[in-house]
Amino acid sequence: MEANTKKLQLNTVIKDIGMLLLNENKQFLSVMELGGDWDTIMSLIEEREVFFSKVYKKRTTYLSRELYFLLKGFKQRALLGITEQKICEFLSQCGGADTETIKAALMIEDKKFKEVMDKLLESMNVTVLHHAKTLNPQWSSFVWGTYEQWEKSCKNVESPKNDDENRKKIESILVKSMSIKEISNFLNRRGQNGNSYIQDF
């Protein structure tokens, strides 16, 4: 299958069902199941058709642009700890950076970096802007950036509506893969009070 055909097919599906996972899952389709590959999904990320996150059960989750803007009010939260704040401030100042650059500049050890980045990806505060180094045909390192940087480079920014309207639209998209109860549970796990997150003040 040609690269453009794969990309079009993958983008059509993600626009329809809202999210894809990296790996196979009983509930959601995965990139590989749809005939996509690493280059295909990275192209969609770089074209701002897809938002990289860990918003669904802490798994690598690719959101359509539409679903990302709909979910913002439900899933994003305030930065909870000093390390989260430092990472986001650094990314904002430098326009994006890869893992090694962030760790070296902020003197963060590997374990701490992974822990904090996972939280930032889960809450959609940080995402992938584009690939850094190609490690093999199926993987590359990332240039991380803030959600504001991702939005700024979007060609079409969705206008936010009220929570009720957004919830109804989210349900109409995700009901193809989840029950209404599952969607409700998913939307209500905001973590804004910090109960689900480790604070590192």
N, CA and C atoms as an extended XYZ file, in Angstrom:
603
Properties=species:S:1:pos:R:3:atomname:S:1:resname:S:1:resid:I:1 pbc="F F F"
N         0.843       -1.187        0.000 N   MET     1
C         0.000        0.000        0.000 CA  MET     1
C         0.892        1.255        0.000 C   MET     1
N         0.601        2.217       -0.864 N   GLU     2
C         1.391        3.427       -0.948 CA  GLU     2
C         1.257        4.250        0.323 C   GLU     2
N         2.318        5.025        0.609 N   ALA     3
C         2.349        5.809        1.843 CA  ALA     3
C         1.166        6.760        1.949 C   ALA     3
N         0.835        7.456        0.854 N   ASN     4
C        -0.275        8.409        0.888 CA  ASN     4
C        -1.605        7.724        1.107 C   ASN     4
N        -1.758        6.535        0.519 N   THR     5
C        -2.994        5.767        0.699 CA  THR     5
C        -3.127        5.315        2.150 C   THR     5
N        -2.038        4.837        2.729 N   LYS     6
C        -2.055        4.404        4.137 CA  LYS     6
C        -2.403        5.566        5.054 C   LYS     6
N        -1.816        6.710        4.778 N   LYS     7
C        -2.061        7.884        5.617 CA  LYS     7
C        -3.508        8.337        5.514 C   LYS     7
N        -4.041        8.368        4.309 N   LEU     8
C        -5.433        8.763        4.103 CA  LEU     8
C        -6.378        7.801        4.806 C   LEU     8
N        -6.097        6.498        4.680 N   GLN     9
C        -6.938        5.482        5.305 CA  GLN     9
C        -6.915        5.619        6.826 C   GLN     9
N        -5.729        5.789        7.377 N   LEU    10
C        -5.579        5.910        8.824 CA  LEU    10
C        -6.269        7.169        9.338 C   LEU    10
N        -6.094        8.270        8.630 N   ASN    11
C        -6.709        9.526        9.042 CA  ASN    11
C        -8.227        9.471        8.960 C   ASN    11
N        -8.744        8.797        7.948 N   THR    12
C       -10.197        8.656        7.806 CA  THR    12
C       -10.783        7.899        8.989 C   THR    12
N       -10.111        6.830        9.401 N   VAL    13
C       -10.601        6.027       10.527 CA  VAL    13
C       -10.522        6.804       11.830 C   VAL    13
N        -9.394        7.459       12.080 N   ILE    14
C        -9.247        8.163       13.353 CA  ILE    14
C       -10.215        9.343       13.445 C   ILE    14
N       -10.519        9.974       12.343 N   LYS    15
C       -11.523       11.037       12.363 CA  LYS    15
C       -12.898       10.479       12.720 C   LYS    15
N       -13.157        9.263       12.299 N   ASP    16
C       -14.454        8.631       12.540 CA  ASP    16
C       -14.599        8.145       13.975 C   ASP    16
N       -13.585        7.441       14.508 N   ILE    17
C       -13.730        6.829       15.840 CA  ILE    17
C       -13.008        7.605       16.934 C   ILE    17
N       -12.279        8.657       16.563 N   GLY    18
C       -11.731        9.561       17.568 CA  GLY    18
C       -10.373        9.222       18.121 C   GLY    18
N       -10.105        7.948       18.352 N   MET    19
C        -8.807        7.575       18.898 CA  MET    19
C        -8.364        6.197       18.436 C   MET    19
N        -7.069        6.052       18.330 N   LEU    20
C        -6.442        4.769       18.037 CA  LEU    20
C        -5.393        4.515       19.101 C   LEU    20
N        -5.088        3.251       19.347 N   LEU    21
C        -4.005        2.904       20.251 CA  LEU    21
C        -2.798        2.459       19.435 C   LEU    21
N        -1.642        2.490       20.073 N   LEU    22
C        -0.436        2.023       19.396 CA  LEU    22
C        -0.473        0.510       19.237 C   LEU    22
N        -0.808       -0.177       20.332 N   ASN    23
C        -0.807       -1.638       20.339 CA  ASN    23
C        -2.217       -2.205       20.258 C   ASN    23
N        -2.304       -3.471       19.912 N   GLU    24
C        -3.611       -4.113       19.758 CA  GLU    24
C        -4.383       -4.096       21.070 C   GLU    24
N        -5.699       -3.899       20.948 N   ASN    25
C        -6.581       -3.805       22.101 CA  ASN    25
C        -7.956       -4.295       21.675 C   ASN    25
N        -8.679       -4.961       22.584 N   LYS    26
C        -9.988       -5.510       22.231 CA  LYS    26
C       -11.009       -4.412       21.936 C   LYS    26
N       -10.824       -3.252       22.564 N   GLN    27
C       -11.824       -2.198       22.473 CA  GLN    27
C       -11.568       -1.221       21.331 C   GLN    27
N       -10.313       -0.803       21.193 N   PHE    28
C        -9.971        0.180       20.172 CA  PHE    28
C        -9.071       -0.428       19.108 C   PHE    28
N        -9.229        0.076       17.901 N   LEU    29
C        -8.355       -0.349       16.823 CA  LEU    29
C        -6.949        0.186       17.059 C   LEU    29
N        -5.970       -0.515       16.545 N   SER    30
C        -4.586       -0.061       16.657 CA  SER    30
C        -4.088        0.395       15.291 C   SER    30
N        -3.001        1.136       15.319 N   VAL    31
C        -2.398        1.642       14.081 CA  VAL    31
C        -2.037        0.493       13.143 C   VAL    31
N        -1.400       -0.537       13.695 N   MET    32
C        -0.932       -1.655       12.860 CA  MET    32
C        -2.094       -2.450       12.253 C   MET    32
N        -3.169       -2.607       13.035 N   GLU    33
C        -4.339       -3.342       12.527 CA  GLU    33
C        -4.905       -2.700       11.264 C   GLU    33
N        -4.763       -1.393       11.163 N   LEU    34
C        -5.331       -0.659       10.041 CA  LEU    34
C        -4.364       -0.525        8.863 C   LEU    34
N        -3.243       -1.235        8.970 N   GLY    35
C        -2.278       -1.201        7.880 CA  GLY    35
C        -1.341       -0.021        7.934 C   GLY    35
N        -1.393        0.718        9.065 N   GLY    36
C        -0.488        1.846        9.222 CA  GLY    36
C         0.860        1.397        9.745 C   GLY    36
N         1.797        2.305        9.794 N   ASP    37
C         3.110        2.010       10.348 CA  ASP    37
C         3.612        3.257       11.065 C   ASP    37
N         4.848        3.195       11.560 N   TRP    38
C         5.379        4.303       12.349 CA  TRP    38
C         5.466        5.600       11.543 C   TRP    38
N         5.940        5.509       10.302 N   ASP    39
C         6.049        6.702        9.466 CA  ASP    39
C         4.683        7.344        9.215 C   ASP    39
N         3.668        6.504        9.047 N   THR    40
C         2.322        7.011        8.767 CA  THR    40
C         1.780        7.814        9.928 C   THR    40
N         1.847        7.251       11.139 N   ILE    41
C         1.288        7.946       12.301 CA  ILE    41
C         2.117        9.182       12.626 C   ILE    41
N         3.439        9.112       12.428 N   MET    42
C         4.273       10.286       12.686 CA  MET    42
C         3.959       11.408       11.703 C   MET    42
N         3.665       11.053       10.463 N   SER    43
C         3.290       12.070        9.468 CA  SER    43
C         2.018       12.790        9.891 C   SER    43
N         1.048       12.031       10.404 N   LEU    44
C        -0.212       12.630       10.848 CA  LEU    44
C        -0.008       13.515       12.078 C   LEU    44
N         0.906       13.110       12.951 N   ILE    45
C         1.231       13.946       14.115 CA  ILE    45
C         1.864       15.255       13.655 C   ILE    45
N         2.814       15.166       12.739 N   GLU    46
C         3.523       16.353       12.269 CA  GLU    46
C         2.622       17.281       11.453 C   GLU    46
N         1.589       16.718       10.850 N   GLU    47
C         0.617       17.532       10.109 CA  GLU    47
C        -0.504       18.040       11.005 C   GLU    47
N        -0.419       17.718       12.300 N   ARG    48
C        -1.394       18.143       13.323 CA  ARG    48
C        -2.794       17.583       13.070 C   ARG    48
N        -2.838       16.413       12.455 N   GLU    49
C        -4.103       15.693       12.332 CA  GLU    49
C        -4.317       14.796       13.549 C   GLU    49
N        -3.236       14.485       14.259 N   VAL    50
C        -3.272       13.546       15.388 CA  VAL    50
C        -2.509       14.143       16.568 C   VAL    50
N        -3.060       13.930       17.767 N   PHE    51
C        -2.434       14.389       19.010 CA  PHE    51
C        -1.992       13.162       19.803 C   PHE    51
N        -0.702       13.088       20.102 N   PHE    52
C        -0.112       11.970       20.848 CA  PHE    52
C        -0.364       12.186       22.341 C   PHE    52
N        -0.850       11.139       23.026 N   SER    53
C        -1.133       11.261       24.457 CA  SER    53
C        -1.057        9.887       25.128 C   SER    53
N        -1.323        9.903       26.421 N   LYS    54
C        -1.545        8.661       27.165 CA  LYS    54
C        -2.843        8.804       27.959 C   LYS    54
N        -3.819        9.412       27.315 N   VAL    55
C        -5.052        9.796       27.997 CA  VAL    55
C        -5.967        8.603       28.289 C   VAL    55
N        -5.831        7.524       27.543 N   TYR    56
C        -6.696        6.348       27.739 CA  TYR    56
C        -5.932        5.253       28.480 C   TYR    56
N        -6.283        5.046       29.730 N   LYS    57
C        -5.701        3.990       30.571 CA  LYS    57
C        -4.166        4.009       30.557 C   LYS    57
N        -3.594        5.206       30.428 N   LYS    58
C        -2.144        5.414       30.470 CA  LYS    58
C        -1.403        4.724       29.327 C   LYS    58
N        -2.143        4.391       28.258 N   ARG    59
C        -1.533        3.765       27.090 CA  ARG    59
C        -1.270        4.816       26.012 C   ARG    59
N        -0.322        4.529       25.144 N   THR    60
C        -0.086        5.429       24.030 CA  THR    60
C        -1.353        5.519       23.189 C   THR    60
N        -1.904        6.720       23.127 N   THR    61
C        -3.207        6.951       22.507 CA  THR    61
C        -3.104        8.090       21.516 C   THR    61
N        -3.587        7.851       20.310 N   TYR    62
C        -3.579        8.869       19.270 CA  TYR    62
C        -4.997        9.425       19.128 C   TYR    62
N        -5.152       10.726       19.349 N   LEU    63
C        -6.455       11.379       19.273 CA  LEU    63
C        -6.598       12.133       17.961 C   LEU    63
N        -7.792       12.071       17.376 N   SER    64
C        -8.054       12.938       16.230 CA  SER    64
C        -8.021       14.383       16.720 C   SER    64
N        -7.766       15.301       15.807 N   ARG    65
C        -7.725       16.718       16.194 CA  ARG    65
C        -9.057       17.145       16.819 C   ARG    65
N       -10.157       16.705       16.233 N   GLU    66
C       -11.471       17.068       16.763 CA  GLU    66
C       -11.656       16.562       18.189 C   GLU    66
N       -11.318       15.289       18.437 N   LEU    67
C       -11.518       14.735       19.771 CA  LEU    67
C       -10.599       15.399       20.789 C   LEU    67
N        -9.387       15.737       20.370 N   TYR    68
C        -8.487       16.440       21.288 CA  TYR    68
C        -9.133       17.713       21.823 C   TYR    68
N        -9.646       18.553       20.930 N   PHE    69
C       -10.241       19.817       21.370 CA  PHE    69
C       -11.498       19.585       22.208 C   PHE    69
N       -12.235       18.533       21.920 N   LEU    70
C       -13.423       18.216       22.717 CA  LEU    70
C       -13.054       17.743       24.122 C   LEU    70
N       -11.951       17.006       24.226 N   LEU    71
C       -11.546       16.422       25.518 CA  LEU    71
C       -10.824       17.401       26.438 C   LEU    71
N       -10.308       18.487       25.886 N   LYS    72
C        -9.479       19.399       26.674 CA  LYS    72
C       -10.110       19.783       28.011 C   LYS    72
N       -11.353       20.189       27.980 N   GLY    73
C       -12.010       20.659       29.193 CA  GLY    73
C       -12.260       19.579       30.220 C   GLY    73
N       -12.193       18.321       29.789 N   PHE    74
C       -12.439       17.206       30.706 CA  PHE    74
C       -11.154       16.584       31.235 C   PHE    74
N       -10.107       16.587       30.429 N   LYS    75
C        -8.918       15.797       30.784 CA  LYS    75
C        -7.683       16.621       31.146 C   LYS    75
N        -7.573       17.838       30.642 N   GLN    76
C        -6.403       18.623       31.011 CA  GLN    76
C        -6.548       19.127       32.443 C   GLN    76
N        -5.417       19.328       33.098 N   ARG    77
C        -5.429       19.797       34.489 CA  ARG    77
C        -4.257       20.746       34.701 C   ARG    77
N        -4.302       21.432       35.841 N   ALA    78
C        -3.202       22.325       36.191 CA  ALA    78
C        -1.944       21.508       36.474 C   ALA    78
N        -0.785       22.095       36.222 N   LEU    79
C         0.477       21.419       36.524 CA  LEU    79
C         0.602       21.259       38.035 C   LEU    79
N         0.963       20.051       38.461 N   LEU    80
C         0.893       19.733       39.889 CA  LEU    80
C         2.204       19.880       40.636 C   LEU    80
N         3.308       19.688       39.991 N   GLY    81
C         4.566       19.666       40.726 CA  GLY    81
C         5.632       20.532       40.088 C   GLY    81
N         6.702       20.749       40.820 N   ILE    82
C         7.804       21.588       40.350 CA  ILE    82
C         8.427       21.026       39.081 C   ILE    82
N         8.613       19.699       39.024 N   THR    83
C         9.236       19.101       37.840 CA  THR    83
C         8.340       19.248       36.617 C   THR    83
N         7.039       19.064       36.784 N   GLU    84
C         6.113       19.280       35.675 CA  GLU    84
C         6.225       20.715       35.165 C   GLU    84
N         6.236       21.646       36.079 N   GLN    85
C         6.321       23.050       35.701 CA  GLN    85
C         7.628       23.361       34.975 C   GLN    85
N         8.729       22.815       35.494 N   LYS    86
C        10.034       23.067       34.870 CA  LYS    86
C        10.088       22.520       33.453 C   LYS    86
N         9.562       21.309       33.253 N   ILE    87
C         9.578       20.708       31.912 CA  ILE    87
C         8.768       21.547       30.945 C   ILE    87
N         7.564       21.936       31.342 N   CYS    88
C         6.707       22.711       30.447 CA  CYS    88
C         7.277       24.096       30.167 C   CYS    88
N         7.872       24.717       31.175 N   GLU    89
C         8.506       26.022       30.973 CA  GLU    89
C         9.691       25.902       30.010 C   GLU    89
N        10.485       24.843       30.193 N   PHE    90
C        11.645       24.629       29.322 CA  PHE    90
C        11.207       24.406       27.880 C   PHE    90
N        10.194       23.566       27.675 N   LEU    91
C         9.703       23.294       26.326 CA  LEU    91
C         9.138       24.553       25.682 C   LEU    91
N         8.459       25.360       26.466 N   SER    92
C         7.897       26.606       25.937 CA  SER    92
C         8.995       27.562       25.497 C   SER    92
N        10.064       27.609       26.278 N   GLN    93
C        11.159       28.540       25.989 CA  GLN    93
C        11.995       28.120       24.782 C   GLN    93
N        12.216       26.809       24.651 N   CYS    94
C        13.112       26.343       23.584 CA  CYS    94
C        12.381       25.876       22.332 C   CYS    94
N        11.057       25.858       22.377 N   GLY    95
C        10.291       25.473       21.197 CA  GLY    95
C        10.181       23.979       20.974 C   GLY    95
N        10.507       23.187       22.007 N   GLY    96
C        10.454       21.732       21.905 CA  GLY    96
C        11.839       21.133       22.053 C   GLY    96
N        11.910       19.926       22.612 N   ALA    97
C        13.210       19.282       22.826 CA  ALA    97
C        13.030       17.784       22.967 C   ALA    97
N        14.098       17.039       22.679 N   ASP    98
C        14.017       15.593       22.855 CA  ASP    98
C        14.303       15.215       24.308 C   ASP    98
N        14.130       13.951       24.610 N   THR    99
C        14.245       13.467       25.985 CA  THR    99
C        15.604       13.775       26.600 C   THR    99
N        16.664       13.456       25.881 N   GLU   100
C        18.005       13.634       26.439 CA  GLU   100
C        18.317       15.102       26.711 C   GLU   100
N        17.847       15.964       25.846 N   THR   101
C        18.074       17.398       26.051 CA  THR   101
C        17.353       17.900       27.296 C   THR   101
N        16.119       17.470       27.479 N   ILE   102
C        15.340       17.890       28.657 CA  ILE   102
C        16.006       17.390       29.931 C   ILE   102
N        16.360       16.109       29.953 N   LYS   103
C        16.970       15.534       31.163 CA  LYS   103
C        18.281       16.231       31.506 C   LYS   103
N        19.090       16.510       30.492 N   ALA   104
C        20.385       17.154       30.739 CA  ALA   104
C        20.213       18.597       31.201 C   ALA   104
N        19.320       19.316       30.556 N   ALA   105
C        19.138       20.736       30.890 CA  ALA   105
C        18.554       20.926       32.279 C   ALA   105
N        17.650       20.036       32.674 N   LEU   106
C        16.958       20.181       33.958 CA  LEU   106
C        17.503       19.243       35.035 C   LEU   106
N        18.498       18.440       34.654 N   MET   107
C        19.135       17.505       35.587 CA  MET   107
C        18.105       16.576       36.255 C   MET   107
N        17.342       15.896       35.408 N   ILE   108
C        16.325       14.955       35.880 CA  ILE   108
C        16.795       13.544       35.583 C   ILE   108
N        16.743       12.672       36.560 N   GLU   109
C        17.154       11.286       36.357 CA  GLU   109
C        16.099       10.538       35.557 C   GLU   109
N        16.505        9.414       34.952 N   ASP   110
C        15.643        8.661       34.040 CA  ASP   110
C        14.293        8.293       34.653 C   ASP   110
N        14.310        7.708       35.841 N   LYS   111
C        13.077        7.232       36.473 CA  LYS   111
C        12.118        8.379       36.733 C   LYS   111
N        12.652        9.479       37.252 N   LYS   112
C        11.819       10.642       37.550 CA  LYS   112
C        11.252       11.240       36.279 C   LYS   112
N        12.074       11.309       35.231 N   PHE   113
C        11.617       11.875       33.964 CA  PHE   113
C        10.447       11.081       33.408 C   PHE   113
N        10.576        9.764       33.372 N   LYS   114
C         9.511        8.923       32.836 CA  LYS   114
C         8.227        9.090       33.644 C   LYS   114
N         8.365        9.105       34.961 N   GLU   115
C         7.206        9.246       35.849 CA  GLU   115
C         6.456       10.546       35.566 C   GLU   115
N         7.201       11.640       35.493 N   VAL   116
C         6.571       12.942       35.298 CA  VAL   116
C         6.033       13.099       33.878 C   VAL   116
N         6.782       12.646       32.876 N   MET   117
C         6.309       12.754       31.501 CA  MET   117
C         5.052       11.939       31.265 C   MET   117
N         4.973       10.763       31.885 N   ASP   118
C         3.762        9.957       31.757 CA  ASP   118
C         2.552       10.717       32.281 C   ASP   118
N         2.721       11.440       33.403 N   LYS   119
C         1.626       12.233       33.954 CA  LYS   119
C         1.243       13.374       33.012 C   LYS   119
N         2.255       14.018       32.427 N   LEU   120
C         1.997       15.124       31.502 CA  LEU   120
C         1.306       14.651       30.224 C   LEU   120
N         1.668       13.463       29.767 N   LEU   121
C         1.021       12.896       28.581 CA  LEU   121
C        -0.391       12.432       28.895 C   LEU   121
N        -0.570       11.906       30.097 N   GLU   122
C        -1.896       11.450       30.518 CA  GLU   122
C        -2.866       12.621       30.624 C   GLU   122
N        -2.367       13.769       31.064 N   SER   123
C        -3.222       14.942       31.228 CA  SER   123
C        -3.202       15.863       30.004 C   SER   123
N        -2.579       15.428       28.932 N   MET   124
C        -2.549       16.154       27.662 CA  MET   124
C        -1.889       17.523       27.769 C   MET   124
N        -0.969       17.697       28.701 N   ASN   125
C        -0.225       18.949       28.807 CA  ASN   125
C         0.993       18.970       27.889 C   ASN   125
N         1.536       17.796       27.605 N   VAL   126
C         2.698       17.648       26.723 CA  VAL   126
C         2.355       16.640       25.640 C   VAL   126
N         2.955       16.808       24.480 N   THR   127
C         2.698       15.895       23.369 CA  THR   127
C         3.937       15.814       22.478 C   THR   127
N         3.828       15.056       21.412 N   VAL   128
C         4.902       14.958       20.416 CA  VAL   128
C         4.667       16.007       19.330 C   VAL   128
N         5.694       16.793       19.043 N   LEU   129
C         5.611       17.772       17.953 CA  LEU   129
C         6.075       17.181       16.633 C   LEU   129
N         7.186       16.449       16.683 N   HIS   130
C         7.684       15.751       15.495 CA  HIS   130
C         8.771       14.766       15.909 C   HIS   130
N         9.230       13.963       14.967 N   HIS   131
C        10.228       12.963       15.307 CA  HIS   131
C        11.602       13.625       15.442 C   HIS   131
N        12.462       12.990       16.213 N   ALA   132
C        13.834       13.489       16.397 CA  ALA   132
C        14.777       12.619       15.572 C   ALA   132
N        15.242       11.524       16.161 N   LYS   133
C        16.153       10.616       15.454 CA  LYS   133
C        15.431        9.328       15.109 C   LYS   133
N        15.625        8.848       13.883 N   THR   134
C        15.084        7.541       13.487 CA  THR   134
C        15.969        6.456       14.094 C   THR   134
N        15.372        5.610       14.943 N   LEU   135
C        16.129        4.564       15.629 CA  LEU   135
C        16.120        3.266       14.845 C   LEU   135
N        14.987        2.981       14.203 N   ASN   136
C        14.856        1.832       13.303 CA  ASN   136
C        13.603        2.079       12.473 C   ASN   136
N        13.292        1.218       11.482 N   PRO   137
C        12.140        1.477       10.617 CA  PRO   137
C        10.804        1.586       11.353 C   PRO   137
N        10.743        1.067       12.578 N   GLN   138
C         9.492        1.068       13.319 CA  GLN   138
C         9.497        1.994       14.533 C   GLN   138
N        10.514        2.823       14.683 N   TRP   139
C        10.566        3.646       15.898 CA  TRP   139
C        11.494        4.834       15.710 C   TRP   139
N        11.146        5.925       16.387 N   SER   140
C        12.021        7.095       16.397 CA  SER   140
C        11.915        7.764       17.755 C   SER   140
N        12.913        8.572       18.073 N   SER   141
C        12.797        9.378       19.284 CA  SER   141
C        11.937       10.593       18.959 C   SER   141
N        11.499       11.302       19.996 N   PHE   142
C        10.533       12.381       19.810 CA  PHE   142
C        11.104       13.737       20.170 C   PHE   142
N        10.539       14.757       19.550 N   VAL   143
C        10.691       16.120       20.045 CA  VAL   143
C         9.390       16.448       20.761 C   VAL   143
N         9.500       16.656       22.067 N   TRP   144
C         8.337       16.935       22.899 CA  TRP   144
C         8.027       18.427       22.890 C   TRP   144
N         6.753       18.753       23.060 N   GLY   145
C         6.348       20.141       23.178 CA  GLY   145
C         5.103       20.249       24.028 C   GLY   145
N         4.696       21.449       24.334 N   THR   146
C         3.482       21.658       25.120 CA  THR   146
C         2.256       21.590       24.212 C   THR   146
N         1.113       21.408       24.838 N   TYR   147
C        -0.113       21.377       24.038 CA  TYR   147
C        -0.341       22.723       23.343 C   TYR   147
N         0.105       23.835       23.975 N   GLU   148
C        -0.052       25.144       23.340 CA  GLU   148
C         0.751       25.224       22.038 C   GLU   148
N         1.952       24.636       22.055 N   GLN   149
C         2.775       24.642       20.845 CA  GLN   149
C         2.130       23.812       19.741 C   GLN   149
N         1.547       22.680       20.130 N   TRP   150
C         0.857       21.831       19.156 CA  TRP   150
C        -0.322       22.586       18.543 C   TRP   150
N        -1.113       23.240       19.400 N   GLU   151
C        -2.285       23.976       18.922 CA  GLU   151
C        -1.889       25.140       18.016 C   GLU   151
N        -0.812       25.822       18.382 N   LYS   152
C        -0.376       26.996       17.627 CA  LYS   152
C        -0.047       26.644       16.184 C   LYS   152
N         0.433       25.431       15.964 N   SER   153
C         0.803       25.027       14.606 CA  SER   153
C        -0.314       24.264       13.894 C   SER   153
N        -1.502       24.228       14.492 N   CYS   154
C        -2.667       23.634       13.826 CA  CYS   154
C        -3.204       24.596       12.779 C   CYS   154
N        -3.577       24.077       11.639 N   LYS   155
C        -4.167       24.918       10.600 CA  LYS   155
C        -5.593       25.308       10.965 C   LYS   155
N        -6.319       24.375       11.545 N   ASN   156
C        -7.710       24.623       11.906 CA  ASN   156
C        -7.890       24.383       13.395 C   ASN   156
N        -8.082       25.440       14.163 N   VAL   157
C        -8.285       25.323       15.605 CA  VAL   157
C        -9.779       25.304       15.885 C   VAL   157
N       -10.213       24.294       16.618 N   GLU   158
C       -11.626       24.152       16.921 CA  GLU   158
C       -12.045       25.149       18.000 C   GLU   158
N       -13.204       25.765       17.817 N   SER   159
C       -13.719       26.685       18.824 CA  SER   159
C       -14.336       25.896       19.972 C   SER   159
N       -13.931       26.161       21.219 N   PRO   160
C       -14.484       25.416       22.346 CA  PRO   160
C       -15.950       25.748       22.571 C   PRO   160
N       -16.722       24.738       22.939 N   LYS   161
C       -18.133       24.932       23.272 CA  LYS   161
C       -18.302       24.627       24.753 C   LYS   161
N       -19.530       24.621       25.238 N   ASN   162
C       -19.727       24.320       26.656 CA  ASN   162
C       -19.602       22.818       26.907 C   ASN   162
N       -19.412       22.449       28.167 N   ASP   163
C       -19.157       21.051       28.516 CA  ASP   163
C       -20.275       20.118       28.077 C   ASP   163
N       -21.524       20.560       28.190 N   ASP   164
C       -22.651       19.701       27.817 CA  ASP   164
C       -22.621       19.370       26.329 C   ASP   164
N       -22.390       20.379       25.512 N   GLU   165
C       -22.325       20.152       24.066 CA  GLU   165
C       -21.123       19.276       23.714 C   GLU   165
N       -19.997       19.565       24.354 N   ASN   166
C       -18.796       18.769       24.082 CA  ASN   166
C       -18.982       17.323       24.502 C   ASN   166
N       -19.619       17.108       25.655 N   ARG   167
C       -19.863       15.741       26.133 CA  ARG   167
C       -20.717       14.967       25.144 C   ARG   167
N       -21.762       15.586       24.633 N   LYS   168
C       -22.642       14.923       23.669 CA  LYS   168
C       -21.883       14.550       22.400 C   LYS   168
N       -21.028       15.463       21.952 N   LYS   169
C       -20.255       15.194       20.731 CA  LYS   169
C       -19.238       14.084       20.984 C   LYS   169
N       -18.584       14.113       22.160 N   ILE   170
C       -17.632       13.052       22.512 CA  ILE   170
C       -18.341       11.698       22.529 C   ILE   170
N       -19.511       11.660       23.146 N   GLU   171
C       -20.275       10.412       23.207 CA  GLU   171
C       -20.615        9.906       21.809 C   GLU   171
N       -20.978       10.817       20.908 N   SER   172
C       -21.354       10.398       19.544 CA  SER   172
C       -20.170        9.799       18.796 C   SER   172
N       -18.967       10.213       19.163 N   ILE   173
C       -17.764        9.670       18.526 CA  ILE   173
C       -17.324        8.377       19.191 C   ILE   173
N       -17.185        8.396       20.521 N   LEU   174
C       -16.615        7.255       21.238 CA  LEU   174
C       -17.587        6.095       21.424 C   LEU   174
N       -18.886        6.335       21.212 N   VAL   175
C       -19.863        5.256       21.390 CA  VAL   175
C       -19.635        4.127       20.381 C   VAL   175
N       -18.859        4.402       19.353 N   LYS   176
C       -18.517        3.366       18.370 CA  LYS   176
C       -17.556        2.338       18.957 C   LYS   176
N       -16.896        2.717       20.076 N   SER   177
C       -15.920        1.823       20.693 CA  SER   177
C       -16.161        1.582       22.182 C   SER   177
N       -16.960        2.432       22.834 N   MET   178
C       -17.169        2.351       24.278 CA  MET   178
C       -18.655        2.484       24.591 C   MET   178
N       -19.058        1.938       25.752 N   SER   179
C       -20.425        2.142       26.211 CA  SER   179
C       -20.548        3.546       26.804 C   SER   179
N       -21.780        4.024       26.964 N   ILE   180
C       -22.004        5.344       27.543 CA  ILE   180
C       -21.435        5.403       28.963 C   ILE   180
N       -21.567        4.323       29.713 N   LYS   181
C       -21.026        4.282       31.075 CA  LYS   181
C       -19.498        4.394       31.043 C   LYS   181
N       -18.861        3.690       30.130 N   GLU   182
C       -17.396        3.748       30.008 CA  GLU   182
C       -16.943        5.154       29.616 C   GLU   182
N       -17.694        5.777       28.720 N   ILE   183
C       -17.359        7.139       28.307 CA  ILE   183
C       -17.475        8.092       29.492 C   ILE   183
N       -18.549        7.934       30.265 N   SER   184
C       -18.752        8.778       31.443 CA  SER   184
C       -17.614        8.623       32.439 C   SER   184
N       -17.214        7.385       32.695 N   ASN   185
C       -16.098        7.138       33.616 CA  ASN   185
C       -14.802        7.746       33.084 C   ASN   185
N       -14.603        7.609       31.795 N   PHE   186
C       -13.408        8.154       31.150 CA  PHE   186
C       -13.351        9.675       31.290 C   PHE   186
N       -14.470       10.337       31.067 N   LEU   187
C       -14.506       11.799       31.130 CA  LEU   187
C       -14.420       12.330       32.549 C   LEU   187
N       -14.882       11.543       33.510 N   ASN   188
C       -14.910       12.014       34.894 CA  ASN   188
C       -13.601       11.807       35.632 C   ASN   188
N       -12.647       11.096       35.033 N   ARG   189
C       -11.340       10.873       35.674 CA  ARG   189
C       -10.394       12.006       35.305 C   ARG   189
N       -10.681       13.176       35.835 N   ARG   190
C        -9.908       14.367       35.472 CA  ARG   190
C        -8.577       14.448       36.200 C   ARG   190
N        -8.542       14.039       37.466 N   GLY   191
C        -7.315       14.133       38.238 CA  GLY   191
C        -6.961       15.548       38.637 C   GLY   191
N        -7.903       16.484       38.554 N   GLN   192
C        -7.571       17.879       38.819 CA  GLN   192
C        -7.303       18.154       40.294 C   GLN   192
N        -7.800       17.317       41.171 N   ASN   193
C        -7.536       17.526       42.593 CA  ASN   193
C        -6.223       16.921       43.029 C   ASN   193
N        -5.574       16.246       42.084 N   GLY   194
C        -4.255       15.685       42.394 CA  GLY   194
C        -4.293       14.312       43.026 C   GLY   194
N        -5.478       13.725       43.200 N   ASN   195
C        -5.574       12.442       43.901 CA  ASN   195
C        -4.917       11.311       43.135 C   ASN   195
N        -4.884       11.418       41.808 N   SER   196
C        -4.342       10.354       40.989 CA  SER   196
C        -2.883       10.590       40.611 C   SER   196
N        -2.311       11.656       41.114 N   TYR   197
C        -0.980       12.038       40.671 CA  TYR   197
C        -0.033       12.246       41.840 C   TYR   197
N         1.224       12.003       41.588 N   ILE   198
C         2.260       12.216       42.597 CA  ILE   198
C         2.743       13.660       42.492 C   ILE   198
N         2.636       14.418       43.569 N   GLN   199
C         3.142       15.783       43.569 CA  GLN   199
C         4.588       15.788       44.052 C   GLN   199
N         5.403       16.622       43.459 N   ASP   200
C         6.822       16.600       43.781 CA  ASP   200
C         7.326       17.989       44.142 C   ASP   200
N         6.644       18.632       45.046 N   PHE   201
C         7.041       19.967       45.490 CA  PHE   201
C         8.297       19.898       46.356 C   PHE   201
